[in-house]
Amino acid sequence: MYRVNYLKREHEEIFRNLLELEEMINQEEHNHTEIYEIFQRITKLLVQHEQNEIFLLNEVNNDYYLNAPIRNVLLDPRKIKGHMTVINNALASKDPNFVRVSLDNDGRMFISKVKEQIFREEKVFDKLLFLHIVH
């Protein structure tokens, strides 16, 4: 279950970056370049993470007891794509008001949804690790 441990490390990295983005959103003044860079880093991490989850699914594809919980918990990109689009559009516009509003609304929703997803996945990954050890 090497892949599960790898995915858990990716969660840690995504979570650290989310916390950094959240700190930037909470600041009075926004540095658009820094926010853009951290947001792009998070986006790339999420895409990479999704691909690694697909590999995990392929590894456990023939084992119903492992496959079922993974399929039920994986992130549906549609749940965050709209927030990502709004944030990217705001950052591209460089309009300070649009950036502030999009970060306060969509930025916080994006962070919240990704954090919730990480927590759900962690529970499943911990179960997978336990099942693998037991079996």
C-alpha positions, 0 to 999 in steps of 0.5 A: 500500500505504498501508493496510499502512503504517497497519497497521504504525503500529497495530502500534507503538501496540499493542506500546507499550501491551502493554509498558506493561501488562507493566510494570504486571503486573511491579509488586509492587502493581497499580493496578486502574484503570490496568491496566483503562484500558490493557487497554481501550485495547489491546482497542479498538486490537485491534478497530480493527486487525482492522477495518483488516486486513479493509479490506486484505483487500478491497483485495488480494482479487483478487490471489492472491499478496497475498491468500493470505499475509494470510489465513494470518497474521491474528489469530484473535480466538478465540485471545485472547478467553478471556484477555481475558474472564478479565482483564476478570472479574478486574479487575471483581471488584477481588479483589486475589488474582484480579487478580494470578493472572489477570494473572500467567497470562492477562495474560502469555499475552495479551501473548505471543500478541498480540506473536507475532501482531504479529511474524508480521503484520510479516513478511507486511506487509514482503513485501506492501510488497516485492511491491507495489514490485516489481510 
